[in-house]
Amino acid sequence: MTDHALSRRLSYLLRHAPHEAGLTLAPGGWVPLAPLLPHLNVTRPQIEAVVVGSDKGRFSLRGDHIRANQGHSVPVDLQLEPATPPAYIDGA
């Protein structure tokens, strides 16, 4: 599976259909890698390459868990801290 195809599949499963891989999103949106790897027929290094290679920061890895960082259509509390935007954003 190419990195692009793996990224698309991960996005789909983690953002829209975790149940299709037998996953349940834990608080923060985290799921264990253990059941995900055989479901996708990939290795942890392949997952790590997709996480690191994502120019938009689509995924996060923490220990043996992964999550999608944005764009969920399933209910999930990502437990993100609110932040105040800057007064001025430089568009240059």
PDB file of N, CA, C and O in Angstrom:
ATOM      1  N   MET A   1       0.852  -1.173   0.000  1.00  0.00           N
ATOM      2  CA  MET A   1       0.000   0.000   0.000  1.00  0.00           C
ATOM      3  C   MET A   1       0.900   1.239   0.000  1.00  0.00           C
ATOM      4  O   MET A   1       1.841   1.324   0.788  1.00  0.00           O
ATOM      5  N   THR A   2       0.613   2.185  -0.873  1.00  0.00           N
ATOM      6  CA  THR A   2       1.398   3.417  -0.913  1.00  0.00           C
ATOM      7  C   THR A   2       1.089   4.275   0.308  1.00  0.00           C
ATOM      8  O   THR A   2       0.063   4.093   0.963  1.00  0.00           O
ATOM      9  N   ASP A   3       1.987   5.212   0.607  1.00  0.00           N
ATOM     10  CA  ASP A   3       1.740   6.117   1.734  1.00  0.00           C
ATOM     11  C   ASP A   3       0.457   6.910   1.520  1.00  0.00           C
ATOM     12  O   ASP A   3      -0.305   7.129   2.463  1.00  0.00           O
ATOM     13  N   HIS A   4       0.217   7.337   0.294  1.00  0.00           N
ATOM     14  CA  HIS A   4      -0.990   8.113   0.003  1.00  0.00           C
ATOM     15  C   HIS A   4      -2.247   7.272   0.254  1.00  0.00           C
ATOM     16  O   HIS A   4      -3.198   7.738   0.880  1.00  0.00           O
ATOM     17  N   ALA A   5      -2.242   6.050  -0.233  1.00  0.00           N
ATOM     18  CA  ALA A   5      -3.392   5.164  -0.032  1.00  0.00           C
ATOM     19  C   ALA A   5      -3.583   4.857   1.450  1.00  0.00           C
ATOM     20  O   ALA A   5      -4.714   4.815   1.934  1.00  0.00           O
ATOM     21  N   LEU A   6      -2.493   4.643   2.167  1.00  0.00           N
ATOM     22  CA  LEU A   6      -2.579   4.363   3.600  1.00  0.00           C
ATOM     23  C   LEU A   6      -3.118   5.582   4.349  1.00  0.00           C
ATOM     24  O   LEU A   6      -3.941   5.436   5.252  1.00  0.00           O
ATOM     25  N   SER A   7      -2.669   6.766   3.989  1.00  0.00           N
ATOM     26  CA  SER A   7      -3.151   7.988   4.620  1.00  0.00           C
ATOM     27  C   SER A   7      -4.657   8.146   4.403  1.00  0.00           C
ATOM     28  O   SER A   7      -5.387   8.497   5.329  1.00  0.00           O
ATOM     29  N   ARG A   8      -5.109   7.890   3.196  1.00  0.00           N
ATOM     30  CA  ARG A   8      -6.542   7.995   2.894  1.00  0.00           C
ATOM     31  C   ARG A   8      -7.346   6.969   3.696  1.00  0.00           C
ATOM     32  O   ARG A   8      -8.410   7.286   4.229  1.00  0.00           O
ATOM     33  N   ARG A   9      -6.839   5.754   3.776  1.00  0.00           N
ATOM     34  CA  ARG A   9      -7.550   4.700   4.508  1.00  0.00           C
ATOM     35  C   ARG A   9      -7.588   5.006   6.010  1.00  0.00           C
ATOM     36  O   ARG A   9      -8.618   4.834   6.662  1.00  0.00           O
ATOM     37  N   LEU A  10      -6.449   5.463   6.548  1.00  0.00           N
ATOM     38  CA  LEU A  10      -6.404   5.849   7.961  1.00  0.00           C
ATOM     39  C   LEU A  10      -7.388   6.975   8.239  1.00  0.00           C
ATOM     40  O   LEU A  10      -8.120   6.938   9.228  1.00  0.00           O
ATOM     41  N   SER A  11      -7.402   7.979   7.361  1.00  0.00           N
ATOM     42  CA  SER A  11      -8.328   9.101   7.536  1.00  0.00           C
ATOM     43  C   SER A  11      -9.759   8.607   7.580  1.00  0.00           C
ATOM     44  O   SER A  11     -10.541   9.011   8.442  1.00  0.00           O
ATOM     45  N   TYR A  12     -10.095   7.741   6.658  1.00  0.00           N
ATOM     46  CA  TYR A  12     -11.462   7.210   6.615  1.00  0.00           C
ATOM     47  C   TYR A  12     -11.808   6.461   7.903  1.00  0.00           C
ATOM     48  O   TYR A  12     -12.849   6.717   8.509  1.00  0.00           O
ATOM     49  N   LEU A  13     -10.954   5.555   8.314  1.00  0.00           N
ATOM     50  CA  LEU A  13     -11.247   4.746   9.495  1.00  0.00           C
ATOM     51  C   LEU A  13     -11.257   5.572  10.779  1.00  0.00           C
ATOM     52  O   LEU A  13     -12.145   5.402  11.614  1.00  0.00           O
ATOM     53  N   LEU A  14     -10.286   6.457  10.945  1.00  0.00           N
ATOM     54  CA  LEU A  14     -10.156   7.190  12.204  1.00  0.00           C
ATOM     55  C   LEU A  14     -11.101   8.377  12.302  1.00  0.00           C
ATOM     56  O   LEU A  14     -11.411   8.824  13.406  1.00  0.00           O
ATOM     57  N   ARG A  15     -11.566   8.899  11.164  1.00  0.00           N
ATOM     58  CA  ARG A  15     -12.426  10.078  11.183  1.00  0.00           C
ATOM     59  C   ARG A  15     -13.899   9.758  10.953  1.00  0.00           C
ATOM     60  O   ARG A  15     -14.776  10.466  11.447  1.00  0.00           O
ATOM     61  N   HIS A  16     -14.171   8.686  10.198  1.00  0.00           N
ATOM     62  CA  HIS A  16     -15.543   8.459   9.762  1.00  0.00           C
ATOM     63  C   HIS A  16     -16.113   7.075  10.085  1.00  0.00           C
ATOM     64  O   HIS A  16     -17.317   6.953  10.311  1.00  0.00           O
ATOM     65  N   ALA A  17     -15.291   6.044  10.111  1.00  0.00           N
ATOM     66  CA  ALA A  17     -15.831   4.691  10.250  1.00  0.00           C
ATOM     67  C   ALA A  17     -14.941   3.766  11.082  1.00  0.00           C
ATOM     68  O   ALA A  17     -14.535   2.711  10.596  1.00  0.00           O
ATOM     69  N   PRO A  18     -14.635   4.140  12.315  1.00  0.00           N
ATOM     70  CA  PRO A  18     -13.789   3.256  13.134  1.00  0.00           C
ATOM     71  C   PRO A  18     -14.403   1.873  13.331  1.00  0.00           C
ATOM     72  O   PRO A  18     -13.684   0.885  13.479  1.00  0.00           O
ATOM     73  N   HIS A  19     -15.725   1.805  13.332  1.00  0.00           N
ATOM     74  CA  HIS A  19     -16.417   0.525  13.527  1.00  0.00           C
ATOM     75  C   HIS A  19     -16.070  -0.488  12.437  1.00  0.00           C
ATOM     76  O   HIS A  19     -16.123  -1.694  12.680  1.00  0.00           O
ATOM     77  N   GLU A  20     -15.714  -0.014  11.237  1.00  0.00           N
ATOM     78  CA  GLU A  20     -15.373  -0.941  10.152  1.00  0.00           C
ATOM     79  C   GLU A  20     -14.096  -1.728  10.437  1.00  0.00           C
ATOM     80  O   GLU A  20     -13.872  -2.789   9.854  1.00  0.00           O
ATOM     81  N   ALA A  21     -13.265  -1.208  11.328  1.00  0.00           N
ATOM     82  CA  ALA A  21     -12.042  -1.910  11.726  1.00  0.00           C
ATOM     83  C   ALA A  21     -12.181  -2.478  13.134  1.00  0.00           C
ATOM     84  O   ALA A  21     -11.201  -2.934  13.723  1.00  0.00           O
ATOM     85  N   GLY A  22     -13.403  -2.450  13.674  1.00  0.00           N
ATOM     86  CA  GLY A  22     -13.631  -2.956  15.024  1.00  0.00           C
ATOM     87  C   GLY A  22     -13.054  -2.046  16.088  1.00  0.00           C
ATOM     88  O   GLY A  22     -12.718  -2.503  17.181  1.00  0.00           O
ATOM     89  N   LEU A  23     -12.935  -0.757  15.782  1.00  0.00           N
ATOM     90  CA  LEU A  23     -12.326   0.206  16.701  1.00  0.00           C
ATOM     91  C   LEU A  23     -13.384   1.051  17.390  1.00  0.00           C
ATOM     92  O   LEU A  23     -14.461   1.292  16.846  1.00  0.00           O
ATOM     93  N   THR A  24     -13.060   1.495  18.592  1.00  0.00           N
ATOM     94  CA  THR A  24     -13.866   2.456  19.323  1.00  0.00           C
ATOM     95  C   THR A  24     -12.947   3.595  19.706  1.00  0.00           C
ATOM     96  O   THR A  24     -11.896   3.372  20.307  1.00  0.00           O
ATOM     97  N   LEU A  25     -13.332   4.815  19.365  1.00  0.00           N
ATOM     98  CA  LEU A  25     -12.508   5.965  19.708  1.00  0.00           C
ATOM     99  C   LEU A  25     -12.570   6.208  21.206  1.00  0.00           C
ATOM    100  O   LEU A  25     -13.647   6.397  21.771  1.00  0.00           O
ATOM    101  N   ALA A  26     -11.407   6.202  21.842  1.00  0.00           N
ATOM    102  CA  ALA A  26     -11.309   6.497  23.274  1.00  0.00           C
ATOM    103  C   ALA A  26     -11.328   8.017  23.451  1.00  0.00           C
ATOM    104  O   ALA A  26     -11.248   8.752  22.466  1.00  0.00           O
ATOM    105  N   PRO A  27     -11.432   8.495  24.693  1.00  0.00           N
ATOM    106  CA  PRO A  27     -11.331   9.933  24.908  1.00  0.00           C
ATOM    107  C   PRO A  27     -10.068  10.482  24.237  1.00  0.00           C
ATOM    108  O   PRO A  27      -8.989   9.898  24.339  1.00  0.00           O
ATOM    109  N   GLY A  28     -10.224  11.584  23.568  1.00  0.00           N
ATOM    110  CA  GLY A  28      -9.121  12.164  22.820  1.00  0.00           C
ATOM    111  C   GLY A  28      -9.055  11.652  21.395  1.00  0.00           C
ATOM    112  O   GLY A  28      -8.236  12.125  20.607  1.00  0.00           O
ATOM    113  N   GLY A  29      -9.911  10.685  21.047  1.00  0.00           N
ATOM    114  CA  GLY A  29      -9.924  10.136  19.697  1.00  0.00           C
ATOM    115  C   GLY A  29      -8.903   9.037  19.449  1.00  0.00           C
ATOM    116  O   GLY A  29      -8.708   8.614  18.309  1.00  0.00           O
ATOM    117  N   TRP A  30      -8.256   8.576  20.501  1.00  0.00           N
ATOM    118  CA  TRP A  30      -7.184   7.588  20.368  1.00  0.00           C
ATOM    119  C   TRP A  30      -7.724   6.179  20.157  1.00  0.00           C
ATOM    120  O   TRP A  30      -8.753   5.799  20.716  1.00  0.00           O
ATOM    121  N   VAL A  31      -7.006   5.411  19.334  1.00  0.00           N
ATOM    122  CA  VAL A  31      -7.285   3.988  19.155  1.00  0.00           C
ATOM    123  C   VAL A  31      -5.953   3.236  19.212  1.00  0.00           C
ATOM    124  O   VAL A  31      -4.923   3.776  18.808  1.00  0.00           O
ATOM    125  N   PRO A  32      -5.966   2.004  19.707  1.00  0.00           N
ATOM    126  CA  PRO A  32      -4.738   1.220  19.739  1.00  0.00           C
ATOM    127  C   PRO A  32      -4.306   0.808  18.329  1.00  0.00           C
ATOM    128  O   PRO A  32      -5.138   0.537  17.463  1.00  0.00           O
ATOM    129  N   LEU A  33      -3.008   0.767  18.122  1.00  0.00           N
ATOM    130  CA  LEU A  33      -2.467   0.324  16.838  1.00  0.00           C
ATOM    131  C   LEU A  33      -2.633  -1.176  16.631  1.00  0.00           C
ATOM    132  O   LEU A  33      -2.793  -1.633  15.499  1.00  0.00           O
ATOM    133  N   ALA A  34      -2.597  -1.943  17.712  1.00  0.00           N
ATOM    134  CA  ALA A  34      -2.578  -3.408  17.601  1.00  0.00           C
ATOM    135  C   ALA A  34      -3.660  -3.981  16.681  1.00  0.00           C
ATOM    136  O   ALA A  34      -3.330  -4.795  15.819  1.00  0.00           O
ATOM    137  N   PRO A  35      -4.929  -3.599  16.819  1.00  0.00           N
ATOM    138  CA  PRO A  35      -5.931  -4.163  15.905  1.00  0.00           C
ATOM    139  C   PRO A  35      -5.930  -3.499  14.523  1.00  0.00           C
ATOM    140  O   PRO A  35      -6.422  -4.071  13.550  1.00  0.00           O
ATOM    141  N   LEU A  36      -5.381  -2.303  14.453  1.00  0.00           N
ATOM    142  CA  LEU A  36      -5.392  -1.559  13.193  1.00  0.00           C
ATOM    143  C   LEU A  36      -4.368  -2.100  12.195  1.00  0.00           C
ATOM    144  O   LEU A  36      -4.640  -2.155  10.995  1.00  0.00           O
ATOM    145  N   LEU A  37      -3.201  -2.496  12.684  1.00  0.00           N
ATOM    146  CA  LEU A  37      -2.133  -2.976  11.793  1.00  0.00           C
ATOM    147  C   LEU A  37      -2.554  -4.194  10.971  1.00  0.00           C
ATOM    148  O   LEU A  37      -2.401  -4.169   9.750  1.00  0.00           O
ATOM    149  N   PRO A  38      -3.077  -5.257  11.583  1.00  0.00           N
ATOM    150  CA  PRO A  38      -3.488  -6.396  10.761  1.00  0.00           C
ATOM    151  C   PRO A  38      -4.705  -6.083   9.884  1.00  0.00           C
ATOM    152  O   PRO A  38      -4.841  -6.621   8.785  1.00  0.00           O
ATOM    153  N   HIS A  39      -5.582  -5.215  10.375  1.00  0.00           N
ATOM    154  CA  HIS A  39      -6.751  -4.851   9.570  1.00  0.00           C
ATOM    155  C   HIS A  39      -6.313  -4.189   8.257  1.00  0.00           C
ATOM    156  O   HIS A  39      -6.897  -4.439   7.203  1.00  0.00           O
ATOM    157  N   LEU A  40      -5.280  -3.345   8.337  1.00  0.00           N
ATOM    158  CA  LEU A  40      -4.773  -2.652   7.151  1.00  0.00           C
ATOM    159  C   LEU A  40      -3.666  -3.425   6.442  1.00  0.00           C
ATOM    160  O   LEU A  40      -3.253  -3.068   5.338  1.00  0.00           O
ATOM    161  N   ASN A  41      -3.193  -4.487   7.087  1.00  0.00           N
ATOM    162  CA  ASN A  41      -2.078  -5.271   6.556  1.00  0.00           C
ATOM    163  C   ASN A  41      -0.841  -4.406   6.343  1.00  0.00           C
ATOM    164  O   ASN A  41      -0.219  -4.438   5.282  1.00  0.00           O
ATOM    165  N   VAL A  42      -0.493  -3.622   7.384  1.00  0.00           N
ATOM    166  CA  VAL A  42       0.669  -2.744   7.344  1.00  0.00           C
ATOM    167  C   VAL A  42       1.486  -2.925   8.621  1.00  0.00           C
ATOM    168  O   VAL A  42       1.058  -3.595   9.560  1.00  0.00           O
ATOM    169  N   THR A  43       2.666  -2.317   8.636  1.00  0.00           N
ATOM    170  CA  THR A  43       3.547  -2.372   9.799  1.00  0.00           C
ATOM    171  C   THR A  43       3.545  -1.024  10.516  1.00  0.00           C
ATOM    172  O   THR A  43       3.121  -0.013   9.957  1.00  0.00           O
ATOM    173  N   ARG A  44       4.010  -1.023  11.726  1.00  0.00           N
ATOM    174  CA  ARG A  44       4.127   0.234  12.473  1.00  0.00           C
ATOM    175  C   ARG A  44       5.021   1.235  11.736  1.00  0.00           C
ATOM    176  O   ARG A  44       4.660   2.408  11.651  1.00  0.00           O
ATOM    177  N   PRO A  45       6.186   0.814  11.196  1.00  0.00           N
ATOM    178  CA  PRO A  45       6.998   1.796  10.457  1.00  0.00           C
ATOM    179  C   PRO A  45       6.247   2.431   9.277  1.00  0.00           C
ATOM    180  O   PRO A  45       6.485   3.596   8.957  1.00  0.00           O
ATOM    181  N   GLN A  46       5.368   1.701   8.643  1.00  0.00           N
ATOM    182  CA  GLN A  46       4.576   2.288   7.556  1.00  0.00           C
ATOM    183  C   GLN A  46       3.623   3.356   8.106  1.00  0.00           C
ATOM    184  O   GLN A  46       3.462   4.421   7.510  1.00  0.00           O
ATOM    185  N   ILE A  47       3.001   3.061   9.240  1.00  0.00           N
ATOM    186  CA  ILE A  47       2.114   4.035   9.888  1.00  0.00           C
ATOM    187  C   ILE A  47       2.923   5.263  10.303  1.00  0.00           C
ATOM    188  O   ILE A  47       2.496   6.395  10.074  1.00  0.00           O
ATOM    189  N   GLU A  48       4.081   5.043  10.911  1.00  0.00           N
ATOM    190  CA  GLU A  48       4.925   6.155  11.356  1.00  0.00           C
ATOM    191  C   GLU A  48       5.326   7.042  10.180  1.00  0.00           C
ATOM    192  O   GLU A  48       5.359   8.265  10.315  1.00  0.00           O
ATOM    193  N   ALA A  49       5.629   6.446   9.034  1.00  0.00           N
ATOM    194  CA  ALA A  49       6.008   7.221   7.848  1.00  0.00           C
ATOM    195  C   ALA A  49       4.864   8.117   7.397  1.00  0.00           C
ATOM    196  O   ALA A  49       5.090   9.259   6.997  1.00  0.00           O
ATOM    197  N   VAL A  50       3.652   7.612   7.457  1.00  0.00           N
ATOM    198  CA  VAL A  50       2.489   8.412   7.061  1.00  0.00           C
ATOM    199  C   VAL A  50       2.264   9.550   8.057  1.00  0.00           C
ATOM    200  O   VAL A  50       1.966  10.673   7.652  1.00  0.00           O
ATOM    201  N   VAL A  51       2.402   9.270   9.348  1.00  0.00           N
ATOM    202  CA  VAL A  51       2.204  10.300  10.366  1.00  0.00           C
ATOM    203  C   VAL A  51       3.242  11.408  10.200  1.00  0.00           C
ATOM    204  O   VAL A  51       2.894  12.588  10.193  1.00  0.00           O
ATOM    205  N   VAL A  52       4.499  11.037  10.067  1.00  0.00           N
ATOM    206  CA  VAL A  52       5.574  12.021   9.924  1.00  0.00           C
ATOM    207  C   VAL A  52       5.481  12.764   8.598  1.00  0.00           C
ATOM    208  O   VAL A  52       5.787  13.954   8.528  1.00  0.00           O
ATOM    209  N   GLY A  53       5.060  12.068   7.550  1.00  0.00           N
ATOM    210  CA  GLY A  53       5.018  12.653   6.214  1.00  0.00           C
ATOM    211  C   GLY A  53       3.801  13.497   5.928  1.00  0.00           C
ATOM    212  O   GLY A  53       3.713  14.089   4.852  1.00  0.00           O
ATOM    213  N   SER A  54       2.862  13.576   6.843  1.00  0.00           N
ATOM    214  CA  SER A  54       1.645  14.352   6.610  1.00  0.00           C
ATOM    215  C   SER A  54       1.940  15.839   6.734  1.00  0.00           C
ATOM    216  O   SER A  54       2.227  16.331   7.826  1.00  0.00           O
ATOM    217  N   ASP A  55       1.868  16.553   5.618  1.00  0.00           N
ATOM    218  CA  ASP A  55       2.158  17.984   5.634  1.00  0.00           C
ATOM    219  C   ASP A  55       1.104  18.782   6.395  1.00  0.00           C
ATOM    220  O   ASP A  55       1.370  19.913   6.800  1.00  0.00           O
ATOM    221  N   LYS A  56      -0.051  18.233   6.591  1.00  0.00           N
ATOM    222  CA  LYS A  56      -1.126  18.935   7.305  1.00  0.00           C
ATOM    223  C   LYS A  56      -1.313  18.441   8.734  1.00  0.00           C
ATOM    224  O   LYS A  56      -2.264  18.844   9.403  1.00  0.00           O
ATOM    225  N   GLY A  57      -0.424  17.576   9.212  1.00  0.00           N
ATOM    226  CA  GLY A  57      -0.529  17.073  10.579  1.00  0.00           C
ATOM    227  C   GLY A  57      -1.821  16.334  10.837  1.00  0.00           C
ATOM    228  O   GLY A  57      -2.469  16.544  11.863  1.00  0.00           O
ATOM    229  N   ARG A  58      -2.200  15.469   9.913  1.00  0.00           N
ATOM    230  CA  ARG A  58      -3.487  14.778   9.993  1.00  0.00           C
ATOM    231  C   ARG A  58      -3.594  13.798  11.155  1.00  0.00           C
ATOM    232  O   ARG A  58      -4.687  13.563  11.671  1.00  0.00           O
ATOM    233  N   PHE A  59      -2.463  13.225  11.569  1.00  0.00           N
ATOM    234  CA  PHE A  59      -2.484  12.166  12.584  1.00  0.00           C
ATOM    235  C   PHE A  59      -1.492  12.456  13.696  1.00  0.00           C
ATOM    236  O   PHE A  59      -0.534  13.209  13.520  1.00  0.00           O
ATOM    237  N   SER A  60      -1.743  11.838  14.853  1.00  0.00           N
ATOM    238  CA  SER A  60      -0.810  11.864  15.979  1.00  0.00           C
ATOM    239  C   SER A  60      -0.603  10.448  16.466  1.00  0.00           C
ATOM    240  O   SER A  60      -1.535   9.645  16.503  1.00  0.00           O
ATOM    241  N   LEU A  61       0.632  10.150  16.839  1.00  0.00           N
ATOM    242  CA  LEU A  61       0.978   8.888  17.495  1.00  0.00           C
ATOM    243  C   LEU A  61       1.380   9.199  18.926  1.00  0.00           C
ATOM    244  O   LEU A  61       2.109  10.157  19.179  1.00  0.00           O
ATOM    245  N   ARG A  62       0.900   8.382  19.864  1.00  0.00           N
ATOM    246  CA  ARG A  62       1.296   8.500  21.270  1.00  0.00           C
ATOM    247  C   ARG A  62       1.434   7.092  21.805  1.00  0.00           C
ATOM    248  O   ARG A  62       0.442   6.404  22.047  1.00  0.00           O
ATOM    249  N   GLY A  63       2.664   6.676  21.987  1.00  0.00           N
ATOM    250  CA  GLY A  63       2.892   5.304  22.438  1.00  0.00           C
ATOM    251  C   GLY A  63       2.383   4.331  21.394  1.00  0.00           C
ATOM    252  O   GLY A  63       2.800   4.378  20.237  1.00  0.00           O
ATOM    253  N   ASP A  64       1.487   3.455  21.798  1.00  0.00           N
ATOM    254  CA  ASP A  64       0.912   2.453  20.898  1.00  0.00           C
ATOM    255  C   ASP A  64      -0.491   2.840  20.426  1.00  0.00           C
ATOM    256  O   ASP A  64      -1.304   1.971  20.110  1.00  0.00           O
ATOM    257  N   HIS A  65      -0.772   4.146  20.380  1.00  0.00           N
ATOM    258  CA  HIS A  65      -2.081   4.634  19.962  1.00  0.00           C
ATOM    259  C   HIS A  65      -1.935   5.691  18.868  1.00  0.00           C
ATOM    260  O   HIS A  65      -0.918   6.380  18.781  1.00  0.00           O
ATOM    261  N   ILE A  66      -2.959   5.803  18.049  1.00  0.00           N
ATOM    262  CA  ILE A  66      -2.985   6.774  16.962  1.00  0.00           C
ATOM    263  C   ILE A  66      -4.346   7.462  16.972  1.00  0.00           C
ATOM    264  O   ILE A  66      -5.336   6.903  17.443  1.00  0.00           O
ATOM    265  N   ARG A  67      -4.377   8.693  16.441  1.00  0.00           N
ATOM    266  CA  ARG A  67      -5.646   9.379  16.254  1.00  0.00           C
ATOM    267  C   ARG A  67      -5.560  10.291  15.041  1.00  0.00           C
ATOM    268  O   ARG A  67      -4.477  10.703  14.624  1.00  0.00           O
ATOM    269  N   ALA A  68      -6.726  10.596  14.484  1.00  0.00           N
ATOM    270  CA  ALA A  68      -6.845  11.647  13.478  1.00  0.00           C
ATOM    271  C   ALA A  68      -7.018  12.953  14.245  1.00  0.00           C
ATOM    272  O   ALA A  68      -7.737  13.000  15.243  1.00  0.00           O
ATOM    273  N   ASN A  69      -6.367  14.001  13.783  1.00  0.00           N
ATOM    274  CA  ASN A  69      -6.379  15.262  14.516  1.00  0.00           C
ATOM    275  C   ASN A  69      -7.540  16.189  14.177  1.00  0.00           C
ATOM    276  O   ASN A  69      -7.815  17.130  14.922  1.00  0.00           O
ATOM    277  N   GLN A  70      -8.221  15.937  13.067  1.00  0.00           N
ATOM    278  CA  GLN A  70      -9.287  16.859  12.665  1.00  0.00           C
ATOM    279  C   GLN A  70     -10.243  16.185  11.697  1.00  0.00           C
ATOM    280  O   GLN A  70      -9.951  15.122  11.149  1.00  0.00           O
ATOM    281  N   GLY A  71     -11.385  16.817  11.498  1.00  0.00           N
ATOM    282  CA  GLY A  71     -12.313  16.422  10.446  1.00  0.00           C
ATOM    283  C   GLY A  71     -13.176  15.208  10.712  1.00  0.00           C
ATOM    284  O   GLY A  71     -13.570  14.520   9.770  1.00  0.00           O
ATOM    285  N   HIS A  72     -13.480  14.926  11.957  1.00  0.00           N
ATOM    286  CA  HIS A  72     -14.290  13.751  12.287  1.00  0.00           C
ATOM    287  C   HIS A  72     -15.759  13.962  11.941  1.00  0.00           C
ATOM    288  O   HIS A  72     -16.303  15.050  12.132  1.00  0.00           O
ATOM    289  N   SER A  73     -16.389  12.920  11.435  1.00  0.00           N
ATOM    290  CA  SER A  73     -17.842  12.941  11.250  1.00  0.00           C
ATOM    291  C   SER A  73     -18.527  12.070  12.303  1.00  0.00           C
ATOM    292  O   SER A  73     -19.755  12.046  12.390  1.00  0.00           O
ATOM    293  N   VAL A  74     -17.737  11.360  13.095  1.00  0.00           N
ATOM    294  CA  VAL A  74     -18.272  10.602  14.225  1.00  0.00           C
ATOM    295  C   VAL A  74     -18.037  11.433  15.483  1.00  0.00           C
ATOM    296  O   VAL A  74     -17.070  12.192  15.539  1.00  0.00           O
ATOM    297  N   PRO A  75     -18.888  11.310  16.483  1.00  0.00           N
ATOM    298  CA  PRO A  75     -18.705  12.098  17.703  1.00  0.00           C
ATOM    299  C   PRO A  75     -17.395  11.740  18.400  1.00  0.00           C
ATOM    300  O   PRO A  75     -17.101  10.569  18.636  1.00  0.00           O
ATOM    301  N   VAL A  76     -16.621  12.764  18.722  1.00  0.00           N
ATOM    302  CA  VAL A  76     -15.368  12.550  19.449  1.00  0.00           C
ATOM    303  C   VAL A  76     -14.959  13.853  20.125  1.00  0.00           C
ATOM    304  O   VAL A  76     -15.082  14.932  19.544  1.00  0.00           O
ATOM    305  N   ASP A  77     -14.475  13.743  21.352  1.00  0.00           N
ATOM    306  CA  ASP A  77     -13.913  14.882  22.065  1.00  0.00           C
ATOM    307  C   ASP A  77     -12.402  14.739  21.997  1.00  0.00           C
ATOM    308  O   ASP A  77     -11.828  13.882  22.669  1.00  0.00           O
ATOM    309  N   LEU A  78     -11.756  15.569  21.196  1.00  0.00           N
ATOM    310  CA  LEU A  78     -10.303  15.467  21.039  1.00  0.00           C
ATOM    311  C   LEU A  78      -9.544  16.026  22.232  1.00  0.00           C
ATOM    312  O   LEU A  78      -8.314  15.974  22.268  1.00  0.00           O
ATOM    313  N   GLN A  79     -10.269  16.561  23.209  1.00  0.00           N
ATOM    314  CA  GLN A  79      -9.676  17.083  24.438  1.00  0.00           C
ATOM    315  C   GLN A  79      -8.600  18.127  24.145  1.00  0.00           C
ATOM    316  O   GLN A  79      -7.539  18.136  24.769  1.00  0.00           O
ATOM    317  N   LEU A  80      -8.889  18.996  23.195  1.00  0.00           N
ATOM    318  CA  LEU A  80      -7.964  20.065  22.850  1.00  0.00           C
ATOM    319  C   LEU A  80      -8.209  21.261  23.753  1.00  0.00           C
ATOM    320  O   LEU A  80      -9.351  21.547  24.116  1.00  0.00           O
ATOM    321  N   GLU A  81      -7.148  21.956  24.115  1.00  0.00           N
ATOM    322  CA  GLU A  81      -7.249  23.144  24.942  1.00  0.00           C
ATOM    323  C   GLU A  81      -7.628  24.339  24.067  1.00  0.00           C
ATOM    324  O   GLU A  81      -7.038  24.531  23.004  1.00  0.00           O
ATOM    325  N   PRO A  82      -8.600  25.143  24.494  1.00  0.00           N
ATOM    326  CA  PRO A  82      -8.931  26.338  23.730  1.00  0.00           C
ATOM    327  C   PRO A  82      -7.738  27.291  23.688  1.00  0.00           C
ATOM    328  O   PRO A  82      -6.977  27.390  24.650  1.00  0.00           O
ATOM    329  N   ALA A  83      -7.587  27.979  22.582  1.00  0.00           N
ATOM    330  CA  ALA A  83      -6.493  28.935  22.431  1.00  0.00           C
ATOM    331  C   ALA A  83      -7.053  30.233  21.864  1.00  0.00           C
ATOM    332  O   ALA A  83      -7.980  30.220  21.054  1.00  0.00           O
ATOM    333  N   THR A  84      -6.481  31.349  22.296  1.00  0.00           N
ATOM    334  CA  THR A  84      -6.864  32.652  21.781  1.00  0.00           C
ATOM    335  C   THR A  84      -6.053  32.937  20.526  1.00  0.00           C
ATOM    336  O   THR A  84      -4.826  32.842  20.540  1.00  0.00           O
ATOM    337  N   PRO A  85      -6.737  33.286  19.439  1.00  0.00           N
ATOM    338  CA  PRO A  85      -5.993  33.577  18.222  1.00  0.00           C
ATOM    339  C   PRO A  85      -5.206  34.876  18.366  1.00  0.00           C
ATOM    340  O   PRO A  85      -5.560  35.735  19.173  1.00  0.00           O
ATOM    341  N   PRO A  86      -4.139  35.019  17.583  1.00  0.00           N
ATOM    342  CA  PRO A  86      -3.366  36.262  17.653  1.00  0.00           C
ATOM    343  C   PRO A  86      -4.208  37.440  17.164  1.00  0.00           C
ATOM    344  O   PRO A  86      -5.144  37.251  16.387  1.00  0.00           O
ATOM    345  N   ALA A  87      -3.883  38.652  17.614  1.00  0.00           N
ATOM    346  CA  ALA A  87      -4.613  39.842  17.204  1.00  0.00           C
ATOM    347  C   ALA A  87      -4.408  40.130  15.727  1.00  0.00           C
ATOM    348  O   ALA A  87      -5.286  40.691  15.071  1.00  0.00           O
ATOM    349  N   TYR A  88      -3.260  39.748  15.208  1.00  0.00           N
ATOM    350  CA  TYR A  88      -2.931  40.025  13.812  1.00  0.00           C
ATOM    351  C   TYR A  88      -2.284  38.801  13.202  1.00  0.00           C
ATOM    352  O   TYR A  88      -1.380  38.204  13.787  1.00  0.00           O
ATOM    353  N   ILE A  89      -2.753  38.429  12.014  1.00  0.00           N
ATOM    354  CA  ILE A  89      -2.160  37.306  11.298  1.00  0.00           C
ATOM    355  C   ILE A  89      -1.511  37.847  10.043  1.00  0.00           C
ATOM    356  O   ILE A  89      -2.168  38.448   9.193  1.00  0.00           O
ATOM    357  N   ASP A  90      -0.221  37.626   9.939  1.00  0.00           N
ATOM    358  CA  ASP A  90       0.543  38.100   8.788  1.00  0.00           C
ATOM    359  C   ASP A  90       0.267  37.185   7.605  1.00  0.00           C
ATOM    360  O   ASP A  90       0.563  35.992   7.676  1.00  0.00           O
ATOM    361  N   GLY A  91      -0.281  37.700   6.539  1.00  0.00           N
ATOM    362  CA  GLY A  91      -0.610  36.918   5.365  1.00  0.00           C
ATOM    363  C   GLY A  91       0.537  36.782   4.395  1.00  0.00           C
ATOM    364  O   GLY A  91       0.372  36.188   3.329  1.00  0.00           O
ATOM    365  N   ALA A  92       1.691  37.315   4.731  1.00  0.00           N
ATOM    366  CA  ALA A  92       2.838  37.278   3.807  1.00  0.00           C
ATOM    367  C   ALA A  92       3.515  35.947   3.796  1.00  0.00           C
ATOM    368  O   ALA A  92       4.493  35.757   3.072  1.00  0.00           O
TER     369      ALA A  92
END
